[in-house]
Amino acid sequence: MRLVIGAKWSSTWTMRGWLACRLSGLPFRTETLFLSRPDSKARLAEASPTGLIPVLEHDGFLVTDTMAIAEYLWELAPGCDIWPADRRARTVARMSASEMHAHFAELRAALPMNLVKRWPIANGIPSNVKLLGRPGVEAQVARVQKSWRQTRAAWGQGGPYLFGARFCFADAMWAPMASRFRTYSVALAPDAQAYAEAVLSHPFVAEWVAGAEAEAREIGWDACAAWP
Ligand SMILES: N[C@@H](CCC(=O)N[C@@H](CS)C(=O)NCC(=O)O)C(=O)O
């Protein structure tokens, strides 16, 4: 299998697709398609029927969209770590992943993912107040925390993740959100902070972040950290 990904330090959806592949336990290789090059649009059109990445290729069959990729991999490797074993837990995990997939447009636009950036804090005040004050952002930051809290309260006993001890694709879907909160020094409630830190410390997430850092060193750390 081959997964087409974007720049590791900034591509949220391809990070999720890559995490789905890792959770499946199946062998795969990646191919990087940087989205800001002059030929990117043409390469995207060639690589993906939707013109979006990630795209998974398996024996000539193309799967686009992170949710569909996760479901396809689950069907190839049923019982893998993508979804919890219990049917209801699995449904709630799909609900959680779908909420992330479909919502939070304002938050995502205001705080683009940048895995190598850290917003500076001066005298205890983050210099990101303007971004956090954009319409809709505060309410969406609150909803994200509530979503994590609701799921963990019902299913998260026995471990730091949404469904306890096993990190699943729902956690993977939220990983870029957790990284945004870290990058922009968003003040979270203690339970949400602990969950975000657990997600960012998961070995697969840490592996992707290490790849992002290596990539940024190659491209030019300061240029990457200055974006957007
Ligand atoms: N709903 C899609 C979203 C995919 C998406 O927006 N991917 C971005 C990269 S992270 C993309 O391909 N953008 C194309 C472009 O910027 O031209 C999914 O879940 O995979």
The ligand as a MOL file (V3000), in Angstrom:
LIG
                    3D

  0  0  0     0  0            999 V3000
M  V30 BEGIN CTAB
M  V30 COUNTS 20 19 0 0 0
M  V30 BEGIN ATOM
M  V30 1 N -11.9890 15.6880 4.0550 0
M  V30 2 C -10.6660 15.3900 3.5660 0
M  V30 3 C -9.8170 16.6470 3.6550 0
M  V30 4 C -8.4960 16.4820 2.9300 0
M  V30 5 C -7.7680 17.8070 2.7490 0
M  V30 6 O -8.3320 18.9090 2.8450 0
M  V30 7 N -6.4620 17.7030 2.4420 0
M  V30 8 C -5.6370 18.8580 2.1710 0
M  V30 9 C -4.2430 18.6310 2.7390 0
M  V30 10 S -4.1780 18.4660 4.4970 0
M  V30 11 C -5.4400 18.9950 0.6750 0
M  V30 12 O -5.3130 18.0170 -0.0260 0
M  V30 13 N -5.3980 20.2270 0.1590 0
M  V30 14 C -5.1790 20.4530 -1.2330 0
M  V30 15 C -4.6770 21.8170 -1.5480 0
M  V30 16 O -4.3720 22.5560 -0.5920 0
M  V30 17 O -4.5520 22.1370 -2.7320 0
M  V30 18 C -10.0860 14.2240 4.3660 0
M  V30 19 O -10.6320 13.8870 5.4190 0
M  V30 20 O -9.1210 13.6010 3.9190 0
M  V30 END ATOM
M  V30 BEGIN BOND
M  V30 1 1 1 2
M  V30 2 1 2 3
M  V30 3 1 2 18
M  V30 4 1 3 4
M  V30 5 1 4 5
M  V30 6 2 5 6
M  V30 7 1 5 7
M  V30 8 1 7 8
M  V30 9 1 8 9
M  V30 10 1 8 11
M  V30 11 1 9 10
M  V30 12 2 11 12
M  V30 13 1 11 13
M  V30 14 1 13 14
M  V30 15 1 14 15
M  V30 16 2 15 16
M  V30 17 1 15 17
M  V30 18 2 18 19
M  V30 19 1 18 20
M  V30 END BOND
M  V30 END CTAB
M  END
